[in-house]
């Protein structure tokens, strides 16, 4: 009896409608923008930039955040493919929204990423970081319900799983990112064995590439200039555009898709080490003097506009 009542509250479309109608239109519109803070692409870009342009002594911690993010993707993809729960059918939900409902990947990914970032970062106080991360996670979760693409239960379970995953990893103290990359791969393989076909190739490929790359460069110090990283990214841009323009090639066979994600993820981790070799290039020297970098880190003082005395 209790179970059925909980089911009725957590997985009832009328709850979505009640929450949405109770909010002003401006708030609903704002939440439809905020929801992108939980997009996979947003989290990947944010994590990559932090890893590339963060201080060298924090590189291991930033890599751990990436590893936790991949692990969260493996958990959400595995569960979605196992439960195969359809999304709510609501008039205000986006038409033809793809994928399954349980659990919310946005909520799980946001909880894992922002929760891990708050735990390992050194900016501000720990309490401030947790409050900000908690607010972002809550808003992303709420946005999914308000948009009508998830039930309340989807986001509650997603947030809980994301935070529990972070807590389980960090409770052992200094955890090697390579271990978490490998763990993410095992989770993805387990999901596949249990019947999930949701993004299996992506998660296995990303985990495999990251594990191999970290074994090669994890203990190797890197001191690239910020301009070196930017120039390396610019030189690689045509390759990324070509890969993006030819998705049929990578999806022609699962092995090619797996290889593509493995190479892409490994490249993200290797960039600081590879970019260090470009430090003495004349274009790097020229860019470094004109961009607000101190070493590889963005210098906030140099971002400030000059003022006349």
C-alpha positions in Angstrom: 0.0 0.0 0.0 2.8 2.4 0.9 4.7 1.4 -2.2 1.8 2.2 -4.4 1.3 5.6 -2.8 4.9 6.5 -3.3 4.7 5.4 -6.9 1.7 7.6 -7.3 3.5 10.6 -6.0 6.9 10.1 -7.6 5.6 8.9 -11.0 2.4 10.9 -11.5 2.1 13.2 -14.5 -0.3 15.4 -12.6 2.5 16.3 -10.2 4.5 17.7 -13.2 1.5 19.8 -14.2 0.9 21.1 -10.6 4.5 22.2 -10.3 4.6 23.8 -13.7 1.4 25.7 -13.2 2.4 27.0 -9.8 5.5 28.8 -11.2 5.4 32.1 -13.1 6.1 32.0 -16.8 9.4 33.8 -16.4 10.6 31.1 -14.0 9.6 28.3 -16.3 11.5 30.1 -19.2 14.5 30.5 -16.9 14.5 26.8 -15.9 14.3 25.8 -19.6 17.7 27.6 -20.0 19.2 26.3 -16.7 18.4 22.7 -17.7 21.4 22.9 -20.1 23.7 23.1 -17.1 23.0 19.3 -16.9 23.5 18.6 -20.6 26.2 16.0 -21.3 28.0 18.4 -23.8 28.0 21.2 -21.2 29.5 19.0 -18.5 32.1 17.7 -20.9 33.2 21.1 -22.1 33.3 22.5 -18.6 35.3 19.6 -17.3 37.7 19.7 -20.2 38.4 23.4 -19.8 39.0 23.1 -16.0 41.3 20.2 -16.7 43.3 21.9 -19.4 43.6 25.4 -17.8 43.8 24.4 -14.1 46.9 24.5 -12.1 49.2 21.5 -12.5 49.0 20.5 -8.8 45.2 20.2 -9.3 45.3 18.1 -12.5 44.7 14.8 -10.8 41.7 16.2 -9.0 40.3 17.6 -12.2 40.9 14.2 -13.9 39.0 12.6 -11.1 36.0 14.8 -11.8 36.1 13.7 -15.4 36.3 10.1 -14.3 33.3 10.5 -12.0 31.4 12.1 -14.8 32.0 9.1 -17.1 31.0 6.8 -14.3 27.8 8.7 -13.8 27.0 8.4 -17.5 27.6 4.6 -17.3 25.2 4.3 -14.4 22.4 6.4 -16.0 22.8 4.7 -19.4 22.8 1.3 -17.9 19.7 1.9 -15.8 17.8 3.6 -18.6 18.5 0.6 -20.9 17.4 -1.9 -18.2 14.2 -0.3 -17.0 13.1 1.2 -20.4 10.6 3.4 -18.7 8.8 5.8 -21.2 8.8 9.5 -20.6 5.7 11.3 -19.3 3.1 12.2 -21.9 2.4 15.8 -21.3 1.0 18.5 -23.6 3.8 21.0 -22.7 6.7 18.5 -23.1 8.9 18.8 -26.1 7.5 16.7 -29.0 9.5 13.6 -29.8 11.9 14.0 -26.9 14.3 11.0 -27.3 15.4 8.4 -24.8 14.0 6.8 -21.7 12.8 8.4 -18.5 14.3 6.6 -15.5 16.6 7.8 -14.1 17.2 11.3 -15.2 20.6 11.5 -16.8 20.6 15.3 -16.4 19.9 15.1 -12.6 22.4 12.2 -12.1 25.1 13.8 -14.2 24.7 17.2 -12.6 24.8 15.7 -9.1 27.9 13.7 -9.8 29.8 16.4 -11.7 29.0 19.5 -9.6 29.1 17.4 -6.4 32.5 16.1 -7.2 33.7 19.5 -8.3 32.6 21.1 -5.0 34.4 18.4 -3.1 37.8 18.6 -4.8 37.9 22.3 -5.7 39.9 24.8 -3.6 38.0 28.0 -4.5 36.1 29.7 -1.7 35.0 27.8 1.4 33.8 24.2 1.4 30.3 25.4 2.6 30.0 27.9 -0.2 31.0 25.4 -2.8 28.4 22.9 -1.5 25.7 25.5 -1.4 26.3 26.6 -4.9 26.6 23.0 -6.2 23.4 22.1 -4.4 21.5 25.0 -5.9 22.6 24.1 -9.4 21.8 20.4 -8.9 18.3 21.3 -7.5 17.5 23.7 -10.3 18.6 21.2 -13.0 16.5 18.5 -11.4 13.5 20.9 -11.1 13.8 22.0 -14.7 13.4 18.4 -16.0 10.1 18.0 -14.1 8.9 21.5 -15.2 9.7 20.7 -18.8 7.7 17.5 -18.6 10.5 15.2 -19.7 10.9 13.4 -16.4 8.8 12.4 -13.4 9.7 13.6 -10.0 10.9 10.1 -9.1 13.3 10.1 -12.1 15.1 13.2 -10.8 15.0 12.2 -7.1 16.6 8.9 -7.9 19.0 10.5 -10.3 20.3 13.1 -7.8 20.5 10.4 -5.1 22.5 8.0 -7.3 24.9 10.8 -8.4 25.7 12.0 -4.9 26.0 8.5 -3.6 28.5 7.7 -6.4 30.6 10.7 -5.5 30.5 9.8 -1.8 31.5 6.2 -2.5 34.5 7.3 -4.6 35.7 10.1 -2.3 35.2 8.3 1.0 38.5 6.5 0.4 40.5 9.7 0.3 43.1 10.1 -2.5 41.6 7.9 -5.3 43.5 7.4 -8.5 41.5 8.7 -11.5 42.7 5.6 -13.5 40.8 3.3 -11.1 37.6 5.3 -11.5 38.0 5.3 -15.3 38.3 1.5 -15.2 35.4 1.3 -12.8 33.2 3.3 -15.2 34.1 0.8 -17.9 33.1 -2.1 -15.7 29.8 -0.4 -14.9 29.1 0.1 -18.6 29.9 -3.5 -19.4 27.7 -4.7 -16.5 24.8 -2.6 -17.9 25.3 -4.2 -21.3 25.3 -7.7 -19.7 22.1 -6.9 -18.0 20.5 -5.9 -21.3 21.1 -2.1 -21.7 22.0 -0.8 -25.1 21.8 2.9 -24.1 25.1 4.6 -25.1 27.0 1.4 -24.2 29.6 1.9 -26.9 30.2 5.5 -25.9 30.7 4.7 -22.2 32.9 1.7 -22.8 35.0 3.5 -25.4 35.4 6.6 -23.3 36.4 4.6 -20.2 38.8 2.5 -22.2 40.5 5.4 -23.8 40.7 7.4 -20.6 42.1 4.4 -18.6 44.9 3.8 -21.2 45.7 7.5 -21.5 45.9 8.0 -17.7 48.2 5.0 -17.3 50.6 6.7 -19.8 50.5 10.3 -18.5 48.9 10.3 -15.1 52.2 10.5 -13.1 53.9 12.6 -15.7 54.1 16.4 -14.8 53.0 18.8 -17.5 53.7 22.5 -17.6 52.2 23.8 -20.8 51.5 27.5 -21.5 47.9 28.5 -21.9 48.6 29.6 -25.4 50.1 26.1 -26.2 46.9 24.5 -25.2 44.8 26.9 -27.3 47.0 26.5 -30.3 46.9 22.7 -30.1 43.1 22.8 -29.8 43.0 25.1 -32.9 45.2 22.7 -34.9 43.0 19.8 -33.9 39.7 21.6 -34.7 39.6 20.6 -38.4 39.9 16.9 -37.4 37.0 17.3 -34.9 34.9 19.0 -37.5 35.6 16.2 -40.0 34.6 13.6 -37.4 31.5 15.5 -36.6 30.6 15.8 -40.3 30.9 12.0 -40.9 28.9 10.3 -38.1 27.9 7.5 -40.5 31.5 6.4 -40.6 31.8 6.0 -36.9 28.3 4.4 -36.5 28.9 1.9 -39.4 30.2 -0.6 -36.9 30.3 -0.7 -33.1 34.1 -1.1 -33.1 34.6 2.1 -35.0 32.3 4.0 -32.6 34.1 2.5 -29.6 37.4 3.5 -31.1 36.2 7.0 -31.8 35.1 7.7 -28.3 38.3 6.1 -26.9 40.5 8.3 -29.0 38.6 11.4 -28.3 38.6 10.9 -24.5 42.2 9.9 -24.4 43.1 13.1 -26.4 41.4 15.3 -23.8 43.6 13.9 -21.1 46.8 14.0 -23.1 46.5 17.6 -24.3 48.4 19.2 -21.4 51.3 16.9 -21.8 51.4 17.2 -25.6 50.9 21.0 -25.5 54.0 21.4 -23.3 56.2 20.5 -26.3 54.8 23.6 -28.1 55.9 26.1 -25.4 58.8 27.4 -27.4 57.0 27.8 -30.7 57.0 31.4 -32.0 53.2 31.6 -32.4 52.9 30.4 -28.8 55.3 33.0 -27.6 53.3 35.7 -29.4 49.9 34.5 -28.1 51.1 34.1 -24.5 52.1 37.8 -24.3 48.8 38.9 -25.6 46.4 36.6 -23.7 45.6 36.7 -19.9 47.6 33.6 -19.0 50.1 33.1 -16.2 51.5 29.8 -17.3 48.5 27.7 -18.2 46.1 29.4 -15.8 43.9 32.3 -16.6 45.1 35.3 -14.7 42.0 37.2 -13.3 44.0 40.3 -12.7 44.9 40.5 -16.4 41.3 40.2 -17.3 40.5 43.4 -15.6 40.2 46.4 -18.0 42.8 49.1 -17.6 41.7 52.3 -16.0 43.4 55.7 -16.2 44.7 57.1 -13.0 
